[in-house]
Each structure stands twice: as structure tokens, then as C-alpha cells.
């Protein structure tokens, strides 16, 4: 902010890396206390940054999301297949940031993926794999800008996403999710009928280029409305 006081601003669009979750939460709390509008609340940012906690919250609030098993070490991963059957999506989280994601077809794949995981420094997420269509959706208040990922890959890809409307049922799931978490701006990833992930730092340029819409203006207008 170039040395300026937070109070000098009407609104702040904060982009904070998940590894700075604690700092980010404090910063957003201070911003909220000063009455300055932000794109995401401090509580929601903290929840979205801690993926193991995010899926716990989604399940507690009956938001349809992947069945998720969280383990802290290689040893703890030995019986994952008894709780969630392969194929799975394995996600490695280090310092709150995702460093690896892999599709796991067998029990041997699970053990290989977990190898070397250190207790208290890494977290492994194992989630059931839904083969359904993949969508990346930018939510800005009441507006949802959805991009379909038609790639053959099981992963979400940034290359050539297509602007495409989602079904009413998917839109309802997204709105319920955002209302439950208490934020008005975020990227929601859908796989099939499940909320696969939620990103507090959406790539506004990606959505702007793919949709042909002025996403930056849409976000700015939302923050201005919140001032009233």
C-alpha cells in the first residue's frame, strides 16, 4: 500500500498466498475493523487456505464435496484404501500450499505418493475421484462466470478453457457454498456434482480473457456496492 494507512482506502482486493494464512487473517481482520471493504472475509480466507479444514467445513455444512481422508505421515496412509477406495486424487500440502497432485489407481500408488511425508510439516489429502465434467467458476456477488475444461486430462487445466453456462443445479450448489462460507468473491472448481476446490485468489485475467467480460470492473463494482 506504499506506506499509506488502510483507512485511506475505500476497498481492498487482497491476494494472499495460502502459506501466509495467519498473517493474511490478521491483515484482513485489521482491514475489516477499519471499515474497509475486502473481496474476502478474514475467517473465510483462513478456511480456504487450510485445505484439510476446508473439506471438514464443507461436510459439516452439507455441501457436496469429495470424500476426503487427511493424513499427516507416510505411516498413516497405509489404510487409506479402507476408507476411500481407489481411484483417488492424492494432494500433497506443504506449508499450506499444494505442491503435488496425482491420480492414484491402486494401493501401491497410494503408498508411493505418501512416501517421505514428514509428520507435522506435510499433509496428505486423499479424495474420491469423480469422472464428471470439470468447471472453473468465478463468483463475484450474484454473478457466476463459468469456464468449462474440455481437456482429456483428469486435472484442471488452464489451457483454452471455454466460456460455458452451468446447469441450474450446479449454480445452486455454488451459491449455497458461497453463502455458507460467507464470501462473495472466489473461484469454485466443480467436478461432476461435487465442489472440488475453492480458491481465495482467482485468476481474474484468465476469466476475463476466456469470457470476454471485464471481470476487473465487475469486482470493483461489487466492492463499491458494499460501501453503501
C-alpha positions in Angstrom: 0.0 0.0 0.0 3.0 2.3 -0.5 3.1 3.3 3.2 -0.4 4.6 3.2 -2.8 3.8 6.0 -5.5 1.2 5.4 -8.1 3.9 6.3 -7.1 5.9 3.2 -8.7 3.2 1.0 -12.4 2.6 0.3 -11.8 -1.1 -0.6 -9.0 -3.6 -0.8 -8.7 -6.5 -3.2 -6.3 -8.8 -1.3 -4.3 -11.6 -2.9 -2.5 -13.5 -0.2 -0.7 -16.8 -0.6 -2.1 -19.7 1.5 1.3 -20.2 3.2 0.7 -16.7 4.8 -2.7 -17.8 6.1 -2.1 -16.5 9.7 -0.6 -13.2 8.5 -3.4 -12.8 5.9 -6.1 -13.4 8.5 -4.7 -10.7 10.8 -4.3 -8.3 7.9 -7.9 -8.9 6.8 -9.2 -8.5 10.4 -7.4 -5.2 10.7 -8.9 -4.1 7.4 -12.4 -5.1 8.4 -12.0 -3.3 11.8 -11.2 -0.1 9.9 -14.5 -0.4 7.9 -12.7 -1.0 4.6 -14.4 -3.5 2.2 -12.4 -6.5 1.1 -13.0 -9.2 -1.5 -12.9 -11.9 1.2 -13.5 -12.1 4.9 -10.7 -12.9 7.3 -12.5 -16.1 8.5 -13.2 -17.3 5.0 -9.7 -16.7 3.8 -8.3 -18.8 6.7 -10.7 -21.6 6.0 -9.9 -21.7 2.2 -6.2 -21.6 2.9 -6.2 -24.6 5.2 -7.5 -27.3 2.8 -7.8 -30.1 5.4 -10.1 -27.8 7.4 -12.0 -26.6 4.3 -13.3 -30.1 3.5 -14.3 -30.6 7.1 -16.3 -27.4 7.0 -18.0 -28.3 3.7 -19.0 -31.7 5.0 -20.3 -30.2 8.3 -22.5 -27.8 6.3 -23.8 -30.5 3.9 -22.0 -29.0 0.8 -21.4 -31.8 -1.7 -17.7 -32.3 -2.0 -15.3 -35.2 -2.4 -15.0 -37.8 0.4 -11.7 -36.7 1.9 -9.2 -38.5 4.2 -6.4 -36.4 5.7 -3.3 -38.0 7.0 -0.1 -36.4 8.4 2.5 -39.1 7.5 3.5 -42.0 5.3 2.7 -44.5 8.0 -0.8 -43.0 8.5 -1.6 -43.5 4.8 -1.3 -47.3 4.9 -5.0 -47.9 5.4 -6.4 -45.1 3.4 -7.8 -47.5 0.8 -10.1 -48.9 3.5 -11.7 -45.5 4.0 -11.8 -44.2 0.4 -11.5 -46.7 -2.5 -9.2 -46.1 -5.5 -9.1 -44.4 -7.9 -8.3 -41.4 -5.8 -6.9 -37.9 -6.2 -3.9 -37.5 -3.9 -2.9 -34.0 -3.0 0.3 -33.1 -1.1 0.1 -29.9 1.0 3.4 -28.4 2.3 3.3 -25.2 4.4 -0.4 -24.8 3.4 0.4 -24.8 -0.4 -0.3 -27.7 -2.8 2.9 -29.0 -4.1 1.7 -32.1 -5.9 -1.5 -33.7 -7.2 -1.7 -37.1 -8.6 -4.4 -39.6 -9.7 -3.9 -42.9 -7.7 -5.3 -46.0 -9.2 -4.0 -48.7 -6.8 -3.0 -49.2 -3.2 0.6 -49.3 -4.4 0.1 -45.8 -5.9 -1.1 -44.5 -2.6 1.9 -45.8 -0.7 4.2 -44.4 -3.4 2.6 -41.0 -3.2 2.8 -40.9 0.6 6.5 -41.9 0.7 8.7 -39.5 2.5 5.9 -37.5 4.0 7.0 -35.9 7.3 4.8 -35.6 10.3 3.9 -32.0 11.3 5.4 -30.5 8.1 3.3 -32.1 5.4 -0.4 -33.0 5.0 -1.8 -35.5 2.5 -5.4 -35.4 1.2 -6.9 -38.4 -0.4 -10.2 -37.8 -2.2 -12.6 -39.9 -4.2 -12.4 -39.3 -7.9 -15.5 -38.0 -9.7 -15.3 -38.5 -13.5 -17.8 -35.8 -14.2 -17.3 -32.6 -16.3 -14.9 -30.0 -15.0 -15.8 -26.3 -14.5 -14.0 -23.4 -13.1 -16.4 -20.7 -11.8 -15.6 -17.2 -10.8 -18.2 -15.9 -8.3 -18.5 -12.2 -7.9 -21.5 -11.4 -5.8 -24.6 -12.5 -7.7 -22.7 -13.2 -11.0 -21.1 -16.5 -11.8 -18.7 -16.7 -14.8 -18.2 -20.3 -15.7 -15.4 -21.9 -17.8 -15.6 -25.5 -19.0 -12.4 -27.6 -19.0 -12.8 -29.9 -22.0 -9.3 -31.3 -21.8 -8.9 -35.1 -21.7 -6.8 -34.8 -18.5 -8.3 -35.7 -15.2 -6.6 -32.5 -13.9 -7.9 -29.0 -14.2 -6.0 -27.2 -17.0 -5.5 -23.5 -17.6 -5.1 -24.0 -21.4 -8.1 -23.0 -23.6 -11.0 -23.0 -21.1 -14.3 -22.4 -22.8 -16.9 -19.9 -21.6 -19.9 -22.1 -20.9 -23.0 -21.7 -18.8 -23.6 -24.3 -16.0 -26.8 -26.0 -15.1 -29.2 -24.6 -12.5 -28.4 -27.4 -10.1 -24.6 -26.6 -10.3 -25.3 -22.9 -9.9 -27.4 -23.6 -6.8 -24.6 -25.7 -5.3 -22.2 -22.8 -5.8 -24.4 -20.2 -4.3 -25.2 -22.4 -1.3 -21.4 -23.0 -0.8 -20.5 -19.3 -1.0 -23.3 -18.3 1.3 -22.3 -20.9 3.8 -18.6 -19.8 3.8 -19.6 -16.1 3.9 -17.7 -14.7 1.0 -18.7 -13.0 -2.3 -15.6 -13.4 -4.4 -13.8 -16.7 -5.1 -13.1 -19.3 -7.7 -15.1 -22.5 -7.3 -13.9 -25.7 -9.1 -16.6 -28.3 -9.9 -16.0 -31.8 -10.9 -19.3 -33.6 -11.7 -21.7 -32.6 -8.9 -19.0 -32.0 -6.3 -17.3 -28.8 -5.1 -13.8 -30.0 -5.8 -11.9 -26.9 -4.5 -12.3 -23.2 -3.7 -9.6 -20.7 -4.4 -9.5 -17.4 -2.5 -7.1 -15.9 -5.2 -8.9 -16.4 -8.5 -7.0 -15.6 -11.7 -9.1 -12.7 -12.9 -7.2 -12.3 -16.1 -8.0 -15.9 -17.1 -11.7 -15.4 -16.6 -11.6 -12.0 -18.4 -9.8 -13.4 -21.4 -12.0 -16.6 -21.7 -15.3 -14.9 -21.2 -14.7 -11.6 -22.9 -16.1 -9.8 -19.9 -14.5 -7.0 -17.9 -14.0 -9.0 -14.7 -12.0 -6.4 -13.0 -14.8 -3.9 -13.4 -17.3 -6.4 -12.1 -15.2 -6.9 -8.9 -14.7 -3.2 -8.5 -18.4 -2.6 -8.8 -19.2 -5.2 -6.1 -16.7 -3.6 -3.7 -18.2 -0.2 -4.4 -21.8 -1.5 -3.7 -20.6 -2.9 -0.4 -19.5 0.7 0.6 -23.2 1.8 0.6 
